[in-house]
Amino acid sequence: MLLSERQTLFMNYLLERTQFPANEFREQYLANLSHRCKEYVNLASQPIHRDRKTGCIIYPKDNDFKVYIEQDNRLVPTRFNIIDLLMLECDIKSRGRYKILSPSKTLISATDISHFTYCPVGWSIAKTLQLPKLLSTQIGTSLHEQHKLLNFVPFRQSDGSVARPERDLRTRAGEVDCDACTRELFSDLAESVAVFVGTTSDDERKWYVGSDKRYVGQPDYIFFNARKDCYFVVEEKFHKIPRPPCTDLPPDWCATHNYDPDAIERTRQSTVFYDNHLNQLRSYIYGIRDYGPLYGYLVYWRYFFEQHESYDEPSAYNLHIEQVRSRKVSGKNDGDRNALRSVYSQIRTVMSIGGGTFNPEQRSPTRCAGCVHSVLCGHKTGRYDAYSFPYDRSYLNTKRVPFPEELRKQRDEKTEDKEDPNHSAGHYGSPNANGG
């Protein structure tokens, strides 16, 4: 993350406003966030307004410094770096630009279990406050709706008829890089028929309710294996990985640009099955009584953008799924059952008493930077040792701090007299991350 002197001054000013103390954690958090900030570009989009006489688009005031494109009847900036994101966070928090939800204090969903396992604070935020979906979330939702496994597995429809697959599983297995568990899954699917397929559409969702009437869940798939005479569930996730590294670059260029092909390839080949995803799958296995699934598979479809890593170019949406990695979870494993019971019990307790303890020492800069609720989180700063449920908006308070004098002198005349210093963002937020 290479920033100019002016950009660094402005970034530190923004961090002061969010009361994020300067320490090693903050530096590591920013380093991780700089690689993910474009995932938040949707939050910076603005509705399109047109001149009543000419019909021409009225662009935002910072259009001299940024380029906007039309997308879904909104204007989306084509460049969005870490300073833009920090400015956006200040604006969202100080002006309350989020939707306030009314969470249930009794009902626990499979998604709750996943969020709580990842971070109890993030779970509380997700239940209380809402922002538009991040671009990475939209991509995952879109891929989920494609129901990729239904291209290869028969599906028993509501009228009892069975829709036959368009392609053979053996063909699919030859198209992607599969591990041993995925090959076992494909073998299992070859003997099975889908009896339930989940959806992200609120109008079509079907929820399965646990025996205590306090758990609800909707898996991606429920299958019936005729030979084994049993049901099993499949939960799929979509993970972005780096593109295959270039191996013909000059060593001096790699050193200058901190480009390590071996490290990139290690990242591509390393798979970690996250506890929050495993607990979500466990909740389906133990919580869905309608079918009584004996086991389940957690599937990671691992993709990369074929041509560009940038989210602001149309070709960024040309996704290539290169790898499939899977993990099987049994419904007869006491360790799995106890792990799920522990999380479920903790959520019940937090709901009943209205919050829980929080240990700042257990924060991870990588996890905080990768959390979709990061923009609305006050706990990432390490200033709190407890959290509330619902999430108290006092955690989002920003601080009034003097605008850096060095930057005040350099501001454009058009922004010099404005009360809100964020209006000068075009000078400090729009250059490339290298300070250009």
N, C-alpha and C positions, 0 to 999 in steps of 0.2 A: 504494500500500500504506500505508494510514493505520492506525497502531496507537496505543493509549494508552501512557502512560508505563510502566505496569506491564507491559504486553505487550512493550514494547521491551526492558525490563530482562530479562525472562524469555527472550526470543528470543536476546539476546546471551549469556546464560548457557548456553543450549543450543548455540549456535555455538562457544563456548569449549570445551564438552565434546567436540565433534567436531574440535577443534583447527583451526578455520577462522579464519585471521587476518582482522582488520578492515582492509579496504582497498576500493578502488573496484571491483575485480572482485566481491567478495562482495556489495556493494550492488546491482550490476547483476544478479548471479545471483539474489538474493532478489526483486528487482523482477520478473524473468521468472518465477520459480518461483511467486510469489503468484498468477499467472494460471492456473497448471497444477496447483496442489496437489490439487484435487479429483479429479484422475485417479488419485490414490493412495489414495482412500478405502477401496478393497477391502482394503488392507493393515491397516486399522484394524478390520476386521470381527472378530467374536468368535463362537465356537460358542454355541448356545443351551443354557442349563442351566435346569432347572425344579425347583421345590420338590417333593419327593417326596410330600408330603401333599396339597398344594393343586393341584399341576400348573401353578402360575403361573410365568411366566418370572422368573428371578433376574437382574436387570439389573446391569450394571457399577456400581462404586462412584461413578463420576462421572455417574451418570444424573440427578443433581440439576441438572447443568449442560448435559447433552446430551440429545438425543432420539434414540432408536434405532428402526429399523424392521426387521421380519423380512424376510429375503431369502435364498433358497436355504438355509434352515435355519441361518442365521447372523444376528447382530445387526449392522446397519450404521449408523453414526452419520449423521444427516441433515445435520449441519454439520461441516465439516472444513476448517480454514484452515491457513495456513502454519505457525503455531505447533504445531498438532496434528501436522503432517508432520515438523517438526524433532524433536519429542518422540519420534515413532515411529522416526525414524532413529536417535536415541540408543539407544532400547530395542532395536532390531533388532541394532545393532552391538555393544552391550555384553553382550547376552544370547545372541548367536549365533543369532538367530531366522531362520535361512535353511537351505536344504538344500545340502549339499556334493556336487558332482558329480565324476565322474572323467572328464575330457575325453580324447579321443583325441589323440595327439601326431603322427598321420600323416594322418588323414582330414580334408579341407577341404570344407565344404559351401558352397552358394551363399549361405546365411544368414551363414556365417562371413565370406565376402567382403564382404557388405553391412555387417555389424557392424564389421569391421576398418577399412573405408573411412571409416565415420562416426567411429570412435574406437578405436584399438588397445586402450586400457585397458578400454573398455566391452566389447569383444570378449572380452578375458581374463576379465572378470567374468561375462559371459554363459555362458562355457564352464565356469566353476568354481563359481559360486554361483547359487542359484535362490530367487526369491520367488514368491508367487502373482501371477497376471497382473494388470496394472493394468486399470482400467476401460476406458481408451481402447483397450488391446490386445484386450480381450474384445469390444468393439464391432467392431473391425477384423476379428477372427476370425469373428464372426457374419456380417458382411457378405460376407466371402470365401466362406463356406459357402453363400451364396445363389446363387453362380455366375451372376451377373446376365447375362453374355453368352450363356449357354445358353438364355435366354428368346427369343433372336433368331437363333441359329445352329444348324444341324443338328449332331447329335452321333452319331458312329459308336460304337456300344456294343461290348462285348467279344464278343458273339455275331455281330458283323458287320452287324447291322441298324442302321438310321439313325433316330434319334428326331428328329422334326420340331419346329421352334420354335413357341412359342405366339404370338409376335408378330413383326411385321415391323420390320426395322432402320430403315426410313425413318420409321416411327412413333416409334421411340425417339429418333432424331435430332431430331425435331421437339419432343420433350418437354424436352430439356435444352439447355443452352448448350454447344455444341461448337466447338472450334477447328478449323483446317484439317487438322491431322494426324489428329484424331479422325474427321473426315469421310472422310479417306483410309482409316483403319482400318475404318470401317463399310463402305466400298466393297469393301475387301479381304475382309471377313468375309462379305459378300453372295455371294461366289463360293466360299466355303470350307465345310469341314465340320470339326468338332472331333474330333481323334483321341485326345486325352488331356486329362483334367481333373484338376487337383491337388485335394488335400483336406488339412485340418488334423487329421484323425483318424489317430492313430498306427497303428490297426489296419488302415487301408485305404491307407496311403501307399505309393506306388511311387517308388523312387529311380532316377535315371539316373546311371550311373557313367561317369566320364571314361576316356579311353584309358590314362592312367597309373595307374588304379585308386585314385587318391588324392583324386579329386574326386567329390562326389555332389550332385545337385540335383533339385528337383522344381518345375517351373514351374507357374503357374496354369493355362495352356492351351498345347496345341500344336494348330495348325490346318494343314489341307492345302488349298491353293488349286488346284483342278483346272485352271483356265485357264492359270495360270502353271506348273503342274506342280512345285510346291515347298511346303516346310513353313515355317512361321514360328511364333514363340512370342509369348505375351502375358503380361506380368506386371502385375497391377493392385494399386494402393494406394488407401487411403481416407483422405482428408484433411479434417479439420474446418476450416471457415471461419466467420467471423462471420456472423450473420444480417444481412439487408439493413438498413442504418441507418435510423433515424427521421429524417425531414427536416422535421418540423413542431414540433420542440422549441424553446422560447425560447432565444435566444442566451445570456442570463445563466445559465440552467440548464446549458447545455452547457459554459460556461466554468467554472462551479463544480464540475461533476462530471467535468471533463476528457474530455468526450465530443465527438469530432471526426468527424462523418459522412463527410467527404471522406477522412479517413485510413482509416476503416473500409472504405470502398468501394475504396480503392487496395489495401488488403490482400486484399480479396475477389477482385480482378481480377488480382493479381500471382501468377504461377506460376513456381516455381523447381524444375527437375527435379534432384533431389539425386544427387550422385556415387555414394553408396552404393547407391541403387536402380538407377542405370545400370550399375554394375559387376555387380550381381546379375543383371540382364538379360543383360549381355555373357557372363557365365559360362554361361548356358543356351545362348546362340547358339554359343559356341566349345567348350563342354564336353559337350553332348549329342550323341553319335555315332549313336544309334539312328535318328534322323530326319535329322540334318544340316540344321537350320534355316538358311535363308539370311539371315534378318533377324528382328527382333522389335519389339514395341511396349511401351513403358512407359505405363500408363494411370493417371491420377489421377482417381478419382471424388471430387468435392469436395462435401461435405455440410454442413448446419447443422441444429441442433435447431429444430424448427418453432416451439415456444412458449417454451422455457426453455433457458438456458445451464447451468442447475444439473444436476448428475448425480444429485441426491437426490430428484427428483420423477419419477413414472412417465411424464409427458409428455416427459421428456428423451429418451426412446428413440424418439420419433416423428421419424425422420430424413427430411430432404428433400434428395435429391441434385439440386443445381442445375446443376453444371458438370461437364464431362468434358474433361480436357486430356491430350494424348498426345505422346509423343516416339518417333520411329522410329530404330532403331539397325541399321546394316548389318553383315553378317558379313564384309564385304570391306574394312573401314576399318582401316588400320594403326594409327591413333591409338587406336581402341577396343581393338584387340587388345593394343597395348603397355600401355595403362592397366590392363587386366586382368592381364597377365603380371606387371606391377610389384607389384600387390597380392598376387597369388598367391605370388610369390617372397618377399615380405616376411613373409607368414604362415608359410611353410615355414621361414624363418630363425629367426623368433621361437619356433616350436615346437621346433626342434632345439637352440637354446641356452638355452631356458627364460626368455625375456623380451626386453625391448628398452628403448631409451632413450625418455624422455618430456620434452618441452620445455614447462614450465608457461606460457611466454609465448604458446604457441599455443592455450591454452584460450580458449573462447568462452563467455561467460556465458549466451548464448541457447541454444547447443547443449548445454551442461551441464544447464541447467534443463529442456530438452526430452528428455534422455536417459532411457530407461526404467530404466537401471541406476544412476541418480544416488544413490539411497538407500544403495547398497552401495559407493559409490566414495569412496576416500580421496584420490584424485589431484586432484579438483576443488578441493581446498584449496590446491594449488600447492606442497605441501611435499616433493614427490618429483620426481627427475629420471630415474627409471627405473621400470619395472614388471616384474612377474614373470608367468610362465605355467607352471602355473596361478597364479591371483591369490592372493597371500599374504594370509592373514587378519590379519596384523599391520598392514596398511594400514587396517583397520577399528577399530583401538584407539581407545577414548575416554579422556578425561582427567578425573580427579577434580578438580573446582574448587569453591570455596566457594559455597554458595547465597547469592544477594544478600540482604544484611541488610535492605534496604528491603522486600523481599517476605516475608522470614521473619516480620517483625512483623505482617504483614497476613494471614497464613495462618489458615485456619479451625482451631479447636481439634481437630477430628477428624483433621486431617492434620499438626498441628504436631509430634507426636512420632514420625512415621514416618521411618524411616531414609532411604528413597529419596524425594528431593524431587519426583520426577516424579509422585507420587501427588497433588500439589497442582495438577495440570495443569488441573483443571476451572475453577479461578479465572482461569487465564491463557490457556488454549488454546481455550475454548469460545465466548467472545464473538465477535460479528461482526468482520470485519477492520477495521471503522472504529472499533473500540474500544468498541462498544456492549455 
